[in-house]
């Protein structure tokens, strides 16, 4: 038994190394969302600009929508912003935003400087709504159907390729459904 005691640290190290090695191979963009095919969690928050009315999950009901989680400090959000502006310019798809774990002043300033693609923007400074949505970081985009169910979640910037290969066929199918 005493001969095995010196092996304990080596075994503990080996187990930790294997566990860390496995976790490093996980891509958070490919992590499935528990919300897919479930109702969008109910939320209500102040609007980013502090204007009246706020922003809530009820605003998304009745239309096919994108719900984009962003922050002014997020490099990936800068990458995807031109794509969101292009989609907003086409019309036919409602785009909503949640400014996540940011200051309202920075979020508002960022949208003014870069233009806003959003029909409405909520402010989630505490990150509580993001937790309910299962957000792992920004940017993240959720595709929500007319009944308020999440149909797809994408972690990472929404690029032309991601739009064309994943979102566009899903959106077309959802818009064609009555």
N, C-alpha and C positions, 0 to 999 in steps of 0.2 A: 504494500500500500504506500509506503514512504517513497518508493521509487517513482510512483505516479504523480506525486505532488509537484515536482519540477515541470511536469508536462502540462499542468493546468493552465498557466499563462499562455503557452504555445497554442493550446486548443482554443482558448478564449479568443486569442488573436486571429486564428484561422477562421473561426465562426464569424467574427466581426468583418474580416476582410471579404469573405464570401458574400455576406449580407450587403455590404456597401457596394461590392462589385455588381451585384444584381440590381440594386437600386439605381446605380448610375446608368444602366441601360434603359431605364424607363423614360419615355418621351412624354412630358406633360401634355403636349398637343394631341397625343393619341389616347389619353386617358378618357375612358367613357364617362359621360355625364349621367348621373342618376336621374336627372330631370327629363331626359329624352323620352317622349311619348307620355309625359305627365304634365299636369297643369303648372303653369308658371306660378311660383310662390307669390302670394298676395303681398304687395308692398305699397307704401305711400311715403313720399319724401318731398322735401322742399325742392323747388326748381332751382337750377344753378344760378340763374340771374336774380333770384330772390323775389321774382314777380309772384303775383297771386296765382292760386290754383294748384301749384305744386305739380307733381308727376306721380302717377300710380300705375300699377299693373292693369287697372281697368282701362287706361288709355290705349292699350294694345288690342283690346277685344274687338272683334268684328272685322279685322283686316290682317292680311299677311304682313308681318313686321320683322325687322331686324332690331335686336336690342344689343347695342354695342357698349361695352364697358371700357372706359378710357381714363387717362390721367395726363395732365400737362407734363409731368416728369418722365413719361414713358416713351423710350425711343421707338418701340414697335408701333405705337400709336401714330407717330409722325410718318412712318412708312405706309400705313394703311389709309391715312387721311385722304390722299388723292382718289383712292378707289371709292371711299364713302361719298366724296363730293360728286364723283362721276355717277354713282348710283342715284344719289339724291336728284341730280339733274335730269335723269331719265324719267323719273316719276313712276307711278304704279306700285311702288313698294315704300311703305312707311319705315323710316329709320328713327329710332329713339336712342338716346344716350344716357349713360350713368357715369358721372364724374366720380371716380372711386379713390378714396384715401388721398385726397388732394385738398388744397385750400380752395374755397369758392372763388377767391380773387384770382388765383393762378389759372384755374379752369376757365373762368369767364374771359380772362385776358387772352388765353391760348385760342379759344374759339373765335374771339373777335379778330385776332391777328391772322388766323388761318381760314376763316369762315366756318359756319356751322352747317353740317349736313343733316342735322337732327330736327325733327318736328317738335320734339320736347326733350329737355335735358334735366335729369334729376341730379341731386347732390347727395352722395353717400360718403361723407367724411369719416364716419366711424367704421365703415366697411361692413356693417350689419347686413344690408341687402345683398352685398357680394357674397357673404358667408351663406345666406339662404339660397343663393343661386349656385353655390359650389365653385365660385371663382377661385382660380389658383394663381392668377396674376393678370396683368393687363398687357395687351388688349385681349379681350374675349368677345365673341359675337354669338348671339343666340338667334336662331330662326324660330319664330313663333307663328302658329297658324291662326286662323280666324276665331277658333274657339278658345284661344289662349293657352294652347298646349305647345310645349317646346318640342320642335321637330328635329333640331340639330344644334350642336354646340361646337364652336371652333375656338381653340386657344391659339393665340398668335395673331400676327397681322393678317388682315383680309387682303390678299393680293389678287391680281388679275387671274393667275392660275387657279388659286383656291376658288375664286368666284366662278370661273368657267367650268371647272371640273366637279365641284361639289355643290355650291349654292344655287347656281343658275338652273340646273335641272330640278332641284327640289322646289325652288320658288315657282318655276313654271308649272310644276305639277300642283302645287298648293293653290296657285291663282286660277288654274283650270277647274279645280273642284268647286262645286257650288255650295 
